[in-house]
Amino acid sequence: MTAVAFTINGKAVSVEAEPETALLWVVREHLKLTGTKYGCGSGLCGACTVHIDGKAVRSCQTQMSSVGGKKVTTIEGLSPNSSHALQKAWIVEQVPQCGYCQSGQIMQAASLLAKNSNPTKDEVVAHMDGNLCRCMTYSRIQKAIMRAAADMRTASNAGTERRPT
């Protein structure tokens, strides 16, 4: 076993794990952050999506040996009180049915909106390709992402508007 030091959701941690241990199991079992789900174990479904240094990755395929010194964000760290525009849009658009894939879907979408605040529907579809939803709520997922993008742009514009003095 090796100690791996990294930051998760803004908190520095050190975890004893075999270098080939999947990040997913460290997040869920050692750190007790259970929002990240085990889906297929092969990196094909996206239920386990987290961010490493801002990039969406499949935690079931990410070995601990590659995490040292990096910043990991899980669904629990996306916002301190579930106030991220995507989390709000998910509720408004009534995306979840069973909810199992939702944290992975939201984390994948958050990586898109971090680099593209005004995606087209085609860009959303392309970016989300590979995140599977057994309940087939893809049209609601797309609507929620587009809503969140618009809400984020509106909030950003509101923060930069000049008010008369």
mmCIF file of the C-alpha atoms, coordinates in Angstrom:
data_MODEL
# 
_entry.id   MODEL 
# 
loop_
_atom_site.group_PDB 
_atom_site.id 
_atom_site.type_symbol 
_atom_site.label_atom_id 
_atom_site.label_alt_id 
_atom_site.label_comp_id 
_atom_site.label_asym_id 
_atom_site.label_entity_id 
_atom_site.label_seq_id 
_atom_site.pdbx_PDB_ins_code 
_atom_site.Cartn_x 
_atom_site.Cartn_y 
_atom_site.Cartn_z 
_atom_site.occupancy 
_atom_site.B_iso_or_equiv 
_atom_site.pdbx_formal_charge 
_atom_site.auth_seq_id 
_atom_site.auth_comp_id 
_atom_site.auth_asym_id 
_atom_site.auth_atom_id 
_atom_site.pdbx_PDB_model_num 
ATOM 1   C CA . MET A 1 1   ? 0.000   0.000  0.000   1.00 0.00 ? 1   MET A CA 1 
ATOM 2   C CA . THR A 1 2   ? 1.044   3.516  -0.747  1.00 0.00 ? 2   THR A CA 1 
ATOM 3   C CA . ALA A 1 3   ? -0.116  6.835  0.678   1.00 0.00 ? 3   ALA A CA 1 
ATOM 4   C CA . VAL A 1 4   ? -1.644  8.986  -2.039  1.00 0.00 ? 4   VAL A CA 1 
ATOM 5   C CA . ALA A 1 5   ? -2.123  12.656 -1.217  1.00 0.00 ? 5   ALA A CA 1 
ATOM 6   C CA . PHE A 1 6   ? -4.604  14.682 -3.239  1.00 0.00 ? 6   PHE A CA 1 
ATOM 7   C CA . THR A 1 7   ? -7.348  17.238 -2.805  1.00 0.00 ? 7   THR A CA 1 
ATOM 8   C CA . ILE A 1 8   ? -10.981 16.186 -2.906  1.00 0.00 ? 8   ILE A CA 1 
ATOM 9   C CA . ASN A 1 9   ? -13.777 18.747 -2.952  1.00 0.00 ? 9   ASN A CA 1 
ATOM 10  C CA . GLY A 1 10  ? -11.332 21.373 -1.683  1.00 0.00 ? 10  GLY A CA 1 
ATOM 11  C CA . LYS A 1 11  ? -10.014 19.270 1.210   1.00 0.00 ? 11  LYS A CA 1 
ATOM 12  C CA . ALA A 1 12  ? -6.492  17.821 1.325   1.00 0.00 ? 12  ALA A CA 1 
ATOM 13  C CA . VAL A 1 13  ? -6.494  14.076 2.016   1.00 0.00 ? 13  VAL A CA 1 
ATOM 14  C CA . SER A 1 14  ? -4.031  11.218 2.112   1.00 0.00 ? 14  SER A CA 1 
ATOM 15  C CA . VAL A 1 15  ? -5.293  7.696  1.525   1.00 0.00 ? 15  VAL A CA 1 
ATOM 16  C CA . GLU A 1 16  ? -3.483  4.378  1.869   1.00 0.00 ? 16  GLU A CA 1 
ATOM 17  C CA . ALA A 1 17  ? -4.275  2.333  -1.238  1.00 0.00 ? 17  ALA A CA 1 
ATOM 18  C CA . GLU A 1 18  ? -2.705  0.042  -3.760  1.00 0.00 ? 18  GLU A CA 1 
ATOM 19  C CA . PRO A 1 19  ? -1.557  2.102  -6.778  1.00 0.00 ? 19  PRO A CA 1 
ATOM 20  C CA . GLU A 1 20  ? -3.914  0.223  -9.133  1.00 0.00 ? 20  GLU A CA 1 
ATOM 21  C CA . THR A 1 21  ? -6.984  0.755  -6.912  1.00 0.00 ? 21  THR A CA 1 
ATOM 22  C CA . ALA A 1 22  ? -9.739  2.561  -8.771  1.00 0.00 ? 22  ALA A CA 1 
ATOM 23  C CA . LEU A 1 23  ? -10.424 6.098  -7.566  1.00 0.00 ? 23  LEU A CA 1 
ATOM 24  C CA . LEU A 1 24  ? -14.126 5.162  -7.417  1.00 0.00 ? 24  LEU A CA 1 
ATOM 25  C CA . TRP A 1 25  ? -13.527 2.750  -4.543  1.00 0.00 ? 25  TRP A CA 1 
ATOM 26  C CA . VAL A 1 26  ? -11.401 5.214  -2.606  1.00 0.00 ? 26  VAL A CA 1 
ATOM 27  C CA . VAL A 1 27  ? -14.073 7.905  -3.008  1.00 0.00 ? 27  VAL A CA 1 
ATOM 28  C CA . ARG A 1 28  ? -16.918 5.606  -1.972  1.00 0.00 ? 28  ARG A CA 1 
ATOM 29  C CA . GLU A 1 29  ? -15.327 3.244  0.554   1.00 0.00 ? 29  GLU A CA 1 
ATOM 30  C CA . HIS A 1 30  ? -12.491 5.199  2.158   1.00 0.00 ? 30  HIS A CA 1 
ATOM 31  C CA . LEU A 1 31  ? -13.857 8.753  1.957   1.00 0.00 ? 31  LEU A CA 1 
ATOM 32  C CA . LYS A 1 32  ? -17.560 7.786  2.240   1.00 0.00 ? 32  LYS A CA 1 
ATOM 33  C CA . LEU A 1 33  ? -18.628 10.093 -0.613  1.00 0.00 ? 33  LEU A CA 1 
ATOM 34  C CA . THR A 1 34  ? -21.337 7.905  -2.100  1.00 0.00 ? 34  THR A CA 1 
ATOM 35  C CA . GLY A 1 35  ? -22.798 10.295 -4.678  1.00 0.00 ? 35  GLY A CA 1 
ATOM 36  C CA . THR A 1 36  ? -20.398 8.863  -7.261  1.00 0.00 ? 36  THR A CA 1 
ATOM 37  C CA . LYS A 1 37  ? -21.938 5.597  -8.426  1.00 0.00 ? 37  LYS A CA 1 
ATOM 38  C CA . TYR A 1 38  ? -20.599 2.280  -9.654  1.00 0.00 ? 38  TYR A CA 1 
ATOM 39  C CA . GLY A 1 39  ? -22.241 1.479  -12.964 1.00 0.00 ? 39  GLY A CA 1 
ATOM 40  C CA . CYS A 1 40  ? -20.442 -0.838 -15.340 1.00 0.00 ? 40  CYS A CA 1 
ATOM 41  C CA . GLY A 1 41  ? -16.904 -0.883 -13.973 1.00 0.00 ? 41  GLY A CA 1 
ATOM 42  C CA . SER A 1 42  ? -15.555 -0.539 -17.509 1.00 0.00 ? 42  SER A CA 1 
ATOM 43  C CA . GLY A 1 43  ? -15.758 3.221  -18.061 1.00 0.00 ? 43  GLY A CA 1 
ATOM 44  C CA . LEU A 1 44  ? -18.602 2.819  -20.538 1.00 0.00 ? 44  LEU A CA 1 
ATOM 45  C CA . CYS A 1 45  ? -21.661 4.196  -18.715 1.00 0.00 ? 45  CYS A CA 1 
ATOM 46  C CA . GLY A 1 46  ? -20.472 7.386  -16.992 1.00 0.00 ? 46  GLY A CA 1 
ATOM 47  C CA . ALA A 1 47  ? -22.199 6.819  -13.631 1.00 0.00 ? 47  ALA A CA 1 
ATOM 48  C CA . CYS A 1 48  ? -18.830 7.193  -11.902 1.00 0.00 ? 48  CYS A CA 1 
ATOM 49  C CA . THR A 1 49  ? -17.830 10.478 -13.565 1.00 0.00 ? 49  THR A CA 1 
ATOM 50  C CA . VAL A 1 50  ? -15.829 12.901 -11.424 1.00 0.00 ? 50  VAL A CA 1 
ATOM 51  C CA . HIS A 1 51  ? -13.488 15.767 -12.290 1.00 0.00 ? 51  HIS A CA 1 
ATOM 52  C CA . ILE A 1 52  ? -9.733  15.611 -11.984 1.00 0.00 ? 52  ILE A CA 1 
ATOM 53  C CA . ASP A 1 53  ? -8.209  19.055 -12.322 1.00 0.00 ? 53  ASP A CA 1 
ATOM 54  C CA . GLY A 1 54  ? -11.457 20.153 -13.980 1.00 0.00 ? 54  GLY A CA 1 
ATOM 55  C CA . LYS A 1 55  ? -11.621 17.371 -16.563 1.00 0.00 ? 55  LYS A CA 1 
ATOM 56  C CA . ALA A 1 56  ? -14.419 14.773 -16.503 1.00 0.00 ? 56  ALA A CA 1 
ATOM 57  C CA . VAL A 1 57  ? -13.024 11.261 -16.016 1.00 0.00 ? 57  VAL A CA 1 
ATOM 58  C CA . ARG A 1 58  ? -14.427 7.828  -15.260 1.00 0.00 ? 58  ARG A CA 1 
ATOM 59  C CA . SER A 1 59  ? -13.355 7.108  -11.701 1.00 0.00 ? 59  SER A CA 1 
ATOM 60  C CA . CYS A 1 60  ? -13.792 3.349  -12.149 1.00 0.00 ? 60  CYS A CA 1 
ATOM 61  C CA . GLN A 1 61  ? -10.942 3.431  -14.687 1.00 0.00 ? 61  GLN A CA 1 
ATOM 62  C CA . THR A 1 62  ? -8.728  5.987  -12.933 1.00 0.00 ? 62  THR A CA 1 
ATOM 63  C CA . GLN A 1 63  ? -6.009  4.374  -10.852 1.00 0.00 ? 63  GLN A CA 1 
ATOM 64  C CA . MET A 1 64  ? -4.893  5.959  -7.619  1.00 0.00 ? 64  MET A CA 1 
ATOM 65  C CA . SER A 1 65  ? -1.345  6.077  -8.982  1.00 0.00 ? 65  SER A CA 1 
ATOM 66  C CA . SER A 1 66  ? -2.505  8.868  -11.334 1.00 0.00 ? 66  SER A CA 1 
ATOM 67  C CA . VAL A 1 67  ? -4.318  10.960 -8.695  1.00 0.00 ? 67  VAL A CA 1 
ATOM 68  C CA . GLY A 1 68  ? -1.441  12.091 -6.456  1.00 0.00 ? 68  GLY A CA 1 
ATOM 69  C CA . GLY A 1 69  ? -1.222  15.879 -6.113  1.00 0.00 ? 69  GLY A CA 1 
ATOM 70  C CA . LYS A 1 70  ? -4.355  16.471 -8.191  1.00 0.00 ? 70  LYS A CA 1 
ATOM 71  C CA . LYS A 1 71  ? -7.699  18.105 -7.463  1.00 0.00 ? 71  LYS A CA 1 
ATOM 72  C CA . VAL A 1 72  ? -10.663 15.729 -7.530  1.00 0.00 ? 72  VAL A CA 1 
ATOM 73  C CA . THR A 1 73  ? -14.233 17.002 -7.490  1.00 0.00 ? 73  THR A CA 1 
ATOM 74  C CA . THR A 1 74  ? -17.213 14.731 -6.910  1.00 0.00 ? 74  THR A CA 1 
ATOM 75  C CA . ILE A 1 75  ? -20.905 15.579 -7.086  1.00 0.00 ? 75  ILE A CA 1 
ATOM 76  C CA . GLU A 1 76  ? -20.715 16.470 -3.377  1.00 0.00 ? 76  GLU A CA 1 
ATOM 77  C CA . GLY A 1 77  ? -18.102 19.119 -4.176  1.00 0.00 ? 77  GLY A CA 1 
ATOM 78  C CA . LEU A 1 78  ? -19.817 20.668 -7.198  1.00 0.00 ? 78  LEU A CA 1 
ATOM 79  C CA . SER A 1 79  ? -21.528 23.164 -4.898  1.00 0.00 ? 79  SER A CA 1 
ATOM 80  C CA . PRO A 1 80  ? -21.697 23.283 -1.114  1.00 0.00 ? 80  PRO A CA 1 
ATOM 81  C CA . ASN A 1 81  ? -25.512 23.357 -0.996  1.00 0.00 ? 81  ASN A CA 1 
ATOM 82  C CA . SER A 1 82  ? -26.670 21.866 -4.322  1.00 0.00 ? 82  SER A CA 1 
ATOM 83  C CA . SER A 1 83  ? -27.063 25.353 -5.749  1.00 0.00 ? 83  SER A CA 1 
ATOM 84  C CA . HIS A 1 84  ? -25.081 24.786 -8.955  1.00 0.00 ? 84  HIS A CA 1 
ATOM 85  C CA . ALA A 1 85  ? -27.094 25.851 -12.002 1.00 0.00 ? 85  ALA A CA 1 
ATOM 86  C CA . LEU A 1 86  ? -27.080 22.262 -13.295 1.00 0.00 ? 86  LEU A CA 1 
ATOM 87  C CA . GLN A 1 87  ? -28.463 20.867 -10.048 1.00 0.00 ? 87  GLN A CA 1 
ATOM 88  C CA . LYS A 1 88  ? -31.240 23.463 -10.091 1.00 0.00 ? 88  LYS A CA 1 
ATOM 89  C CA . ALA A 1 89  ? -31.998 22.839 -13.777 1.00 0.00 ? 89  ALA A CA 1 
ATOM 90  C CA . TRP A 1 90  ? -32.155 19.081 -13.142 1.00 0.00 ? 90  TRP A CA 1 
ATOM 91  C CA . ILE A 1 91  ? -34.981 19.708 -10.680 1.00 0.00 ? 91  ILE A CA 1 
ATOM 92  C CA . VAL A 1 92  ? -36.847 22.229 -12.843 1.00 0.00 ? 92  VAL A CA 1 
ATOM 93  C CA . GLU A 1 93  ? -36.709 19.955 -15.893 1.00 0.00 ? 93  GLU A CA 1 
ATOM 94  C CA . GLN A 1 94  ? -37.612 16.918 -13.769 1.00 0.00 ? 94  GLN A CA 1 
ATOM 95  C CA . VAL A 1 95  ? -34.700 14.934 -15.157 1.00 0.00 ? 95  VAL A CA 1 
ATOM 96  C CA . PRO A 1 96  ? -34.334 12.079 -12.654 1.00 0.00 ? 96  PRO A CA 1 
ATOM 97  C CA . GLN A 1 97  ? -36.486 9.012  -12.713 1.00 0.00 ? 97  GLN A CA 1 
ATOM 98  C CA . CYS A 1 98  ? -34.456 6.377  -10.916 1.00 0.00 ? 98  CYS A CA 1 
ATOM 99  C CA . GLY A 1 99  ? -31.642 8.907  -10.387 1.00 0.00 ? 99  GLY A CA 1 
ATOM 100 C CA . TYR A 1 100 ? -28.786 6.410  -10.491 1.00 0.00 ? 100 TYR A CA 1 
ATOM 101 C CA . CYS A 1 101 ? -26.874 8.017  -13.364 1.00 0.00 ? 101 CYS A CA 1 
ATOM 102 C CA . GLN A 1 102 ? -27.583 11.602 -12.394 1.00 0.00 ? 102 GLN A CA 1 
ATOM 103 C CA . SER A 1 103 ? -24.390 12.495 -10.527 1.00 0.00 ? 103 SER A CA 1 
ATOM 104 C CA . GLY A 1 104 ? -22.318 11.244 -13.447 1.00 0.00 ? 104 GLY A CA 1 
ATOM 105 C CA . GLN A 1 105 ? -24.536 13.080 -15.925 1.00 0.00 ? 105 GLN A CA 1 
ATOM 106 C CA . ILE A 1 106 ? -24.257 16.332 -13.957 1.00 0.00 ? 106 ILE A CA 1 
ATOM 107 C CA . MET A 1 107 ? -20.481 16.042 -13.580 1.00 0.00 ? 107 MET A CA 1 
ATOM 108 C CA . GLN A 1 108 ? -20.084 15.383 -17.315 1.00 0.00 ? 108 GLN A CA 1 
ATOM 109 C CA . ALA A 1 109 ? -22.317 18.375 -18.117 1.00 0.00 ? 109 ALA A CA 1 
ATOM 110 C CA . ALA A 1 110 ? -20.430 20.602 -15.651 1.00 0.00 ? 110 ALA A CA 1 
ATOM 111 C CA . SER A 1 111 ? -17.183 19.940 -17.503 1.00 0.00 ? 111 SER A CA 1 
ATOM 112 C CA . LEU A 1 112 ? -18.863 21.063 -20.736 1.00 0.00 ? 112 LEU A CA 1 
ATOM 113 C CA . LEU A 1 113 ? -20.263 24.272 -19.249 1.00 0.00 ? 113 LEU A CA 1 
ATOM 114 C CA . ALA A 1 114 ? -16.929 25.101 -17.618 1.00 0.00 ? 114 ALA A CA 1 
ATOM 115 C CA . LYS A 1 115 ? -15.345 25.361 -21.065 1.00 0.00 ? 115 LYS A CA 1 
ATOM 116 C CA . ASN A 1 116 ? -18.363 26.340 -23.188 1.00 0.00 ? 116 ASN A CA 1 
ATOM 117 C CA . SER A 1 117 ? -20.970 28.582 -21.598 1.00 0.00 ? 117 SER A CA 1 
ATOM 118 C CA . ASN A 1 118 ? -23.162 28.652 -24.696 1.00 0.00 ? 118 ASN A CA 1 
ATOM 119 C CA . PRO A 1 119 ? -23.228 25.156 -26.199 1.00 0.00 ? 119 PRO A CA 1 
ATOM 120 C CA . THR A 1 120 ? -25.460 24.206 -29.079 1.00 0.00 ? 120 THR A CA 1 
ATOM 121 C CA . LYS A 1 121 ? -27.740 21.201 -28.763 1.00 0.00 ? 121 LYS A CA 1 
ATOM 122 C CA . ASP A 1 122 ? -25.365 19.256 -31.019 1.00 0.00 ? 122 ASP A CA 1 
ATOM 123 C CA . GLU A 1 123 ? -22.421 20.136 -28.761 1.00 0.00 ? 123 GLU A CA 1 
ATOM 124 C CA . VAL A 1 124 ? -24.383 18.992 -25.714 1.00 0.00 ? 124 VAL A CA 1 
ATOM 125 C CA . VAL A 1 125 ? -25.273 15.706 -27.390 1.00 0.00 ? 125 VAL A CA 1 
ATOM 126 C CA . ALA A 1 126 ? -21.662 15.110 -28.482 1.00 0.00 ? 126 ALA A CA 1 
ATOM 127 C CA . HIS A 1 127 ? -20.237 15.932 -25.045 1.00 0.00 ? 127 HIS A CA 1 
ATOM 128 C CA . MET A 1 128 ? -22.747 13.770 -23.190 1.00 0.00 ? 128 MET A CA 1 
ATOM 129 C CA . ASP A 1 129 ? -22.293 10.810 -25.533 1.00 0.00 ? 129 ASP A CA 1 
ATOM 130 C CA . GLY A 1 130 ? -21.143 7.894  -23.400 1.00 0.00 ? 130 GLY A CA 1 
ATOM 131 C CA . ASN A 1 131 ? -23.112 8.841  -20.293 1.00 0.00 ? 131 ASN A CA 1 
ATOM 132 C CA . LEU A 1 132 ? -25.933 6.334  -20.268 1.00 0.00 ? 132 LEU A CA 1 
ATOM 133 C CA . CYS A 1 133 ? -29.373 6.670  -18.716 1.00 0.00 ? 133 CYS A CA 1 
ATOM 134 C CA . ARG A 1 134 ? -31.408 3.504  -18.403 1.00 0.00 ? 134 ARG A CA 1 
ATOM 135 C CA . CYS A 1 135 ? -34.574 5.565  -17.930 1.00 0.00 ? 135 CYS A CA 1 
ATOM 136 C CA . MET A 1 136 ? -33.953 7.282  -21.280 1.00 0.00 ? 136 MET A CA 1 
ATOM 137 C CA . THR A 1 137 ? -34.370 10.851 -19.977 1.00 0.00 ? 137 THR A CA 1 
ATOM 138 C CA . TYR A 1 138 ? -31.950 12.183 -22.594 1.00 0.00 ? 138 TYR A CA 1 
ATOM 139 C CA . SER A 1 139 ? -34.262 14.932 -23.877 1.00 0.00 ? 139 SER A CA 1 
ATOM 140 C CA . ARG A 1 140 ? -34.756 16.231 -20.330 1.00 0.00 ? 140 ARG A CA 1 
ATOM 141 C CA . ILE A 1 141 ? -31.019 16.026 -19.672 1.00 0.00 ? 141 ILE A CA 1 
ATOM 142 C CA . GLN A 1 142 ? -30.379 18.109 -22.788 1.00 0.00 ? 142 GLN A CA 1 
ATOM 143 C CA . LYS A 1 143 ? -33.045 20.655 -21.756 1.00 0.00 ? 143 LYS A CA 1 
ATOM 144 C CA . ALA A 1 144 ? -31.559 20.899 -18.270 1.00 0.00 ? 144 ALA A CA 1 
ATOM 145 C CA . ILE A 1 145 ? -28.064 21.517 -19.635 1.00 0.00 ? 145 ILE A CA 1 
ATOM 146 C CA . MET A 1 146 ? -29.331 24.211 -22.012 1.00 0.00 ? 146 MET A CA 1 
ATOM 147 C CA . ARG A 1 147 ? -31.327 25.802 -19.153 1.00 0.00 ? 147 ARG A CA 1 
ATOM 148 C CA . ALA A 1 148 ? -28.312 25.740 -16.838 1.00 0.00 ? 148 ALA A CA 1 
ATOM 149 C CA . ALA A 1 149 ? -26.113 27.309 -19.517 1.00 0.00 ? 149 ALA A CA 1 
ATOM 150 C CA . ALA A 1 150 ? -28.645 30.105 -20.046 1.00 0.00 ? 150 ALA A CA 1 
ATOM 151 C CA . ASP A 1 151 ? -29.047 30.617 -16.284 1.00 0.00 ? 151 ASP A CA 1 
ATOM 152 C CA . MET A 1 152 ? -25.275 30.765 -15.821 1.00 0.00 ? 152 MET A CA 1 
ATOM 153 C CA . ARG A 1 153 ? -24.928 33.327 -18.624 1.00 0.00 ? 153 ARG A CA 1 
ATOM 154 C CA . THR A 1 154 ? -27.749 35.410 -17.134 1.00 0.00 ? 154 THR A CA 1 
ATOM 155 C CA . ALA A 1 155 ? -26.167 35.308 -13.680 1.00 0.00 ? 155 ALA A CA 1 
ATOM 156 C CA . SER A 1 156 ? -22.778 36.203 -15.140 1.00 0.00 ? 156 SER A CA 1 
ATOM 157 C CA . ASN A 1 157 ? -24.245 39.123 -17.081 1.00 0.00 ? 157 ASN A CA 1 
ATOM 158 C CA . ALA A 1 158 ? -26.168 40.344 -14.027 1.00 0.00 ? 158 ALA A CA 1 
ATOM 159 C CA . GLY A 1 159 ? -22.938 40.396 -12.048 1.00 0.00 ? 159 GLY A CA 1 
ATOM 160 C CA . THR A 1 160 ? -21.201 42.561 -14.656 1.00 0.00 ? 160 THR A CA 1 
ATOM 161 C CA . GLU A 1 161 ? -23.964 45.067 -15.315 1.00 0.00 ? 161 GLU A CA 1 
ATOM 162 C CA . ARG A 1 162 ? -23.253 48.637 -14.295 1.00 0.00 ? 162 ARG A CA 1 
ATOM 163 C CA . ARG A 1 163 ? -25.802 50.243 -12.108 1.00 0.00 ? 163 ARG A CA 1 
ATOM 164 C CA . PRO A 1 164 ? -26.372 53.991 -12.230 1.00 0.00 ? 164 PRO A CA 1 
ATOM 165 C CA . THR A 1 165 ? -24.847 55.852 -9.310  1.00 0.00 ? 165 THR A CA 1 
# 
